[in-house]
Amino acid sequence: MQMTRAELDEFLQTEFPQVAGMFAIDDLVPMRITVRLLQDARHLRPGGTVSGPAMFGLADVSVYLAIMAMIGPKGLSVTTSCAMDFMRKPAAGVDLICHTRLLKLGRVLAVGDCLLYSEGREDPVARASMTYSIPPER
């Protein structure tokens, strides 16, 4: 691994300060990361549930951080594809937890798989598959 939890936190604070306080890294091992969305009122939609964009953001940041952990701080890596299934209504008032694993980590593409859970619940609320483009070495 090229980056630790502390280095990833610092990277988010520096490169993405607009969202850095929204997420926390719970666990990090090679090719896997667990990230939580620190839920608050700005993540809710009418009906008192977590919004789709908030869940997408959690999955996207989780895959991004998993990639950065493995390859180092290449901030220009970008999402090129996402498929997301919303399976259950997430609980309001508790954090969302995203378990992510990298399925492929190549020179120019990475593919990650995410399962999102409401904290304290057993069944996933969403699943996402994401592909990232990694900038080539120069």
N, C-alpha and C positions, 0 to 999 in steps of 0.2 A: 504494500500500500504506500502511496506517495503522500497522503495527508492524514492527520489525526483528527479526532473530533474537535479539539480545540482549534486547530488550523482551519477546519471547515467553518466553524462558528465565526472565526475572525474574517475569513474570506467573505461570508455572507454579510457581515457587518460593514465591510469595506466596499464590496462590489454591488451589493443589493440592500442598502440600508432601508429602503422603502418596505421590505418584507422581512427583514432579519428578525425582528421581535415577534413575528407570527409563528415561528417554527422552533422546535428544539430537537436535537439529535438524542435519541434514547440509547441506541446501540449501533456499533459499527464494527464489522468484520470484513475480511476480503470478499468482495462481490455482493455484499448485503449491507443494508442499512435500515434502521427503524427510526422514523421521524414522526413527530407529533405536531398537529396543528393546535396551537394554543387558542382554543375557541373563545370568541367573544361575540357581542351583538352584531358586529360588522359582517360576520360570516353567516348570519341567519337570513332566510327568505321568509316571505309570508307563509304562515302555517307553523312557524316555530321550528323549522328544520334547517340543517346546514345546506347552503346553496351548492349547486353543481359547480360553479366557478371556484368556490373555496376548496371543494374536493379535488377538482382538476389541479389547482395550484399546489395542493399537498403532494399529489402524485408526481407532478412535474418537478417540483423542488427535490423530492426524494430521489428520483432517478438522476437528476443533475448532480446532487451531492454524492451519490454512489459512484458516479463516473469520476468526479473530481477527486474523490478519495483514492481511486485507483491510478489515475493518470497525472494528477497534479493540477494546479490552478490554471486550467485553460478556459478562461471565462467566455470565450467566443463559441463554445460548444452550444448547439441550438437544437431544439425539438424539431424534428422533421415529420413525425407522424404520431398520432395518438388514437387509440380506441379505448373507450371507457364504457363500462356497464354499471348502471346505478341499480342496485339490487334491493336495498331496504332503506327505509327512512332512518337517517342517522339521528341519534339522540341529541337534543339541544342541551346545552349546559355542561357537556363533558367534552374533553379533547377527542379529536380523531387521531388514530394511530395508523401509520402506513408502514407495512412490512414490504420492503423492496429487495428484489434480487436481480442482478444483472445476468441475463441469459447469454449475451454475446458482448464481448468487448474487443473490437477490432481496431485497426489503425484509423479508420475514418467513420465507422458506424458503431453504435452501441444500442443494444435492445434491453429494456428492463420490463419487469413484471411487478405489479403492485397489488396488494390487497389492503383495503382500508377498513378499519373497524372503529366503532364507537367504543371509547374506553370502558372496560368492564363488561362488554358484550362479546359473546362467542362467535356469532355469525358475521361475516363481512358485509359491509354496507355498499361497497363498490369494488370494482376490479379495473385496472388499467394496464394497457400494454403501450409502451412508448419507445420510439426510436429517436436517437440523437445523432447528429452529424458532428464529428470531431474535426476541428481545423487541422490541416496537414502540417507536419513539421517543415520548417523552412531552413 
